[in-house]
Amino acid sequence: MKIGLVGKPNVGKSTFFKAATMIDTKIGNFPFTTIEPNVGFGFVRVECAEKSLGVKCNPRQGYCMEGNRFVPVELIDVAGLVPGAHEGRGMGNKFLDDVRQADALIHVVDASGTTDSEGKECVGHDPLKDIQFLEDELNFWFLGLLERSWKKMRGPKDLSKQLSGLKVSDEDVASVISDLSLSELVYNWTGEQKSAFAKALRERVQPIIVAANKCDKAGAEAHLQKLIDAGATPCSADSEIALKSAAKAGLVNYIPGDSHFEITGELNEKQKAGLEKIKTTMGALGSTGVQKILNMAVFDILNYMVIFPGGMKKLADKDGNVLPDAFLMPPGSTALDFAFRLHTDFGKKFICAYDVKKKLRVGKEHKLKSGDVIEIVSGR
């Protein structure tokens, strides 16, 4: 699973990426700072199984803080998008090729309205227009991919084959055709029907969550409520970076996603003022918003779940690491799916599984739920 960070230039995409991954990136106040995509791992936050099982975990990947497990998820920060990208404007072709890899998109917009449609500094730009333009560009892109071979299209399977590079399945196409009450004789569709199909399919296979960044910047108060009403989630990526940096320096105790932090070190006046401003922002939002948005993308939009491998008699691996792993699994996953995720041989030679928390033996069709600790028993 991959999450793409998208948006026009200069809205804070690379800042959001750094806030999520703490990887140094080019952050500049000019268009197309990002040309080659930055790729790294952010983390979703869940309750660690260590709490219910009365143990202390030793994560192999990610980390755990006070019973909160942070599980890695791949993030791609792609080139900034400008109107007309589907026609090749700006970094359009590069953008669309990079975004093809993503299962869901976080659209970062400038809530302060201080960047225009091209990503240049301005005053009073309406960020709602940015939300619409990006959706339009992606919808036009999907439509353009279909139009290339439309004359050869005879049925739904031709549509899914044409868009297979975007992870579009026969089921996706069939579902959208049904929802829109379209004929399966796709070559008879009108231009309006083609556009409606492209839009609905894009929404299904590449859903978007909007991050209203720079919500603590002057000017944001004029736009914030209408952005929230449109479904956006406010955030301050700068605040998240500052808190994680301060925590690393031993100045504060901070768990990403929390609504507060605790000062633990000696601060100068500039640091005190900066943290006081962040405290005000967090008081208004409930957090910096960055962790909330990552969790929403993975758990609310894609409906993934976190599953821990473990044993009925032993929760540690051969090196003594307790609950070392946590895996993100797609919705509807079964015990057998999890066995294959752990190792192909476990899936092929599956005998049964155990729900460790409930101390219950289950079969291969057993549906998993987030937070489960599962032991797989397989043959040799």
C-alpha positions, 0 to 999 in steps of 0.5 A: 500500500502506498499513499501519495501526497499531492497538490499544487506547488508551494502548499507544504507537501514536502513539509507534510512529508517531512513531518510524517517521515522526518526525512530531510527534503527540499523545502522551498518557497517556489514552484516545483521544489519537488521534481523527483518524488520523495519516497519514505515511510510515515507511521499510522498510530494504533493501540499496541497489543502489548497493553491487552496482553500485559507485555512490553513489545520490541518492534522490528519496524516502526516504534511504540510509545506508551502503548501506542504502536506506530506502524510504517506506511509508504508515502510518495511526495510527488511533483506539484500539480498545476491546472492543465496537468492532464495536457502536460502543463508544468510537471503534469506528465511526471506528476501523473506517472508518479501518482499512478502508484498510489492507493489513496491520495492526501491532497495538501492545500494552503488553508491560508490562501497565500498561494495562487493556482500556479503555486506563486505567492499571493493574497486571498486565493480561495483554497476551495478552488484547489480542491476542485481543480485537482479532482478535475485534473485526475478525472480528466486524466482517467478519461484521457486514458480511456479515450485513447482506445475507446473505439476498440472498447466492446465491454467492461473487461476492455475498460479494466484492461486499459486501466490495469496500470492503475490497479483497476479490477473487473470488479471496480469497473462492474461496480461503477457501471452498476452504480451509474446504471450504464449499459455494458455496451460501452462503445455506445456511451455518450461523452457525458456518460464517459465523463461520469464513469471516469469520475466515479471510477477515480473516486473508487480506486484512488480516493482523496483526503484533503489536508488543509495545511498552514491552518495556523498561518495568518489568513487561514481563519477566513477559509478554515470553516468552509474547508472543514465543511467541504470535508478537509482536515486542518493541520500544521505540518510545521508544528509537527516538525517542530514538536518532533525535533524538540522531542528528539532534542529532549526539550519536550515529551510528545507522542505524535497524534496527542493533543498536548505535549510536556516541556521537559528541557531548558528553553530559550525565549524564542523556543518558548514563544514557538511552543506556546503558539503550537500549544494554541494551534493544538488547542484549536485542532485537538492535535497538529492534524498530521497523525490524524490525516495519516490514520484517516487515509489508511483506516477510514479511507482504505479501511486497512487494519493492523494485525500482530503475529504472535503465539499462544505460548510465546509472543517473542521471536527466536531473538527474544523480541516480543510482538516484533511485527505489526502488518497492515492488511486490507479490509476483509482479510482472513486468517489464510490471507494473513498466513500468505502475508507472513510467508507463501509456505504458511499459506500453502500448508495452512492447518489452522490459526489461533486468535491469541487474545481470545485463545480461540482456534479459527479456520482459514476463512476467519475474518480478521479485525484490527488489533488481532494477535494471530498465530498461524499453524502450518504443515511442514 
